[in-house]
Amino acid sequence: MKAPVRFDPVGQVMRMNRAASVRGPRHVVKKGKTVVLTVEQAKELFASIDPSTLIGLRDRALIGVMIYSFARVSAVVNMNVEDYWQNGKRWWLRLHEKGGKHHEVPAHHKAEEYLDAYVTTAGIGGDRKTPLFRSAAGRAGLLGASRLSRKDALRMVKRRAAKLGLPARTCCHTFRATGITAYLQNGGTIEKAQTIAAHESPRTTKLYDRTSDDITLDEIERIVI
């Protein structure tokens, strides 16, 4: 005669889950969910920023650095004036990455143009140890001495995106993904994009590659039923 099964208040009825050793199918993410702007949308965004104001010059430079260096917003807002410096004939960016690491990349000529206009107008070129991107001081359109925060940068991006009717999910990370996608569309490689973006793995960089999203109407019309 078999002994009755006793209820175990801790492990329930069964002493061991026989399905515990069975592994389910692995979920692999092949494409990120970050919104990517088209080249036309990015150009429209830059054109919409008023360069006659100090705030406009700051915002244009901030977005420009994120797009042209594939930088995270935290790495950009943590830059000091000395992190934009000249080495020979080229200007360089020193980005403050996670874990206290520094990542140095050459400045794209457009990022250089935007930064030069901002730094010169703000008059901060000699304040090497102070924040590069600064928060607004009141409503007078002037900048204070404190560092622009990530949240303030996000609010600025959201406000400018909404004004242009860009996707509601547009955020600071959008510019990182937009820059990588534009780079790959123009013949860049995943390996080089990984280096510029300071990614640990090329699989991470691949999440930002939206070049395969361009499915044309001609291809769709091949579905003949």
Residue pairs with C-beta under 8 A, 6 or more apart in sequence:
5 13
7 13
8 15
29 207
30 206
30 207
31 207
31 209
31 210
32 177
32 207
32 208
34 169
34 171
34 173
34 174
34 176
34 177
34 208
35 166
35 167
35 169
35 170
35 171
35 174
35 177
36 174
36 177
36 178
36 181
36 208
36 210
36 213
37 45
37 166
37 170
37 174
37 175
37 178
39 182
41 164
41 166
42 67
42 178
42 182
44 164
45 63
45 160
45 161
45 164
45 166
46 60
46 63
46 64
48 160
48 163
48 164
49 56
49 59
49 60
49 63
49 160
50 56
51 57
51 60
51 117
53 141
54 118
54 121
54 122
54 141
54 142
54 143
55 136
55 141
55 143
57 114
57 117
57 118
57 121
57 122
58 118
58 122
58 133
58 134
58 143
58 148
59 156
59 160
60 114
60 117
60 118
61 111
61 114
61 115
61 117
61 118
61 133
62 76
62 77
62 133
62 148
62 153
62 156
63 157
63 175
64 108
64 110
64 111
64 114
64 115
65 71
65 76
65 93
65 111
65 114
65 115
66 72
66 73
66 76
66 172
66 175
66 176
66 179
67 111
67 175
67 176
67 178
67 179
67 182
68 107
68 108
68 110
68 111
68 179
69 93
69 95
69 105
69 107
69 108
69 111
69 179
69 196
70 176
70 179
70 180
70 183
70 193
70 196
70 197
71 93
71 95
71 176
72 95
72 97
72 98
72 172
72 173
72 176
73 150
73 153
73 154
73 172
73 173
74 96
74 98
74 150
75 95
75 96
75 97
75 103
76 95
76 133
76 153
77 131
77 133
77 147
77 148
77 149
77 150
77 153
78 96
78 147
79 93
79 94
79 95
79 96
79 131
79 132
79 133
80 128
80 129
80 130
80 131
80 132
81 119
81 124
81 125
81 127
81 128
81 129
81 130
81 131
81 132
82 94
82 128
82 129
83 93
83 94
83 95
83 96
83 132
84 91
84 92
84 93
84 94
84 107
84 115
84 119
84 132
85 91
85 92
85 94
86 92
90 106
90 107
91 106
91 107
91 112
91 115
92 104
92 105
92 106
92 107
93 104
93 105
93 106
93 107
93 111
94 102
94 103
94 104
95 102
95 103
95 104
95 105
95 198
96 102
97 103
97 198
101 198
103 198
105 196
107 115
119 125
119 132
122 134
122 143
124 130
124 132
124 134
130 145
131 145
131 146
131 147
131 148
133 147
133 148
133 153
134 143
134 144
134 145
134 146
134 147
134 148
135 143
135 144
135 146
135 147
135 148
135 149
135 152
136 142
136 143
136 144
137 143
137 144
150 172
153 172
154 171
154 172
157 170
157 171
157 172
157 174
158 170
158 171
161 167
161 168
161 170
162 168
176 197
176 208
177 208
177 210
180 193
180 197
180 205
180 208
180 209
181 208
181 209
181 210
181 211
183 193
183 196
184 190
184 193
184 209
184 211
185 211
190 202
190 205
190 206
190 209
191 202
193 205
193 208
193 209
194 201
194 202
194 204
194 205
197 205
197 208
199 205
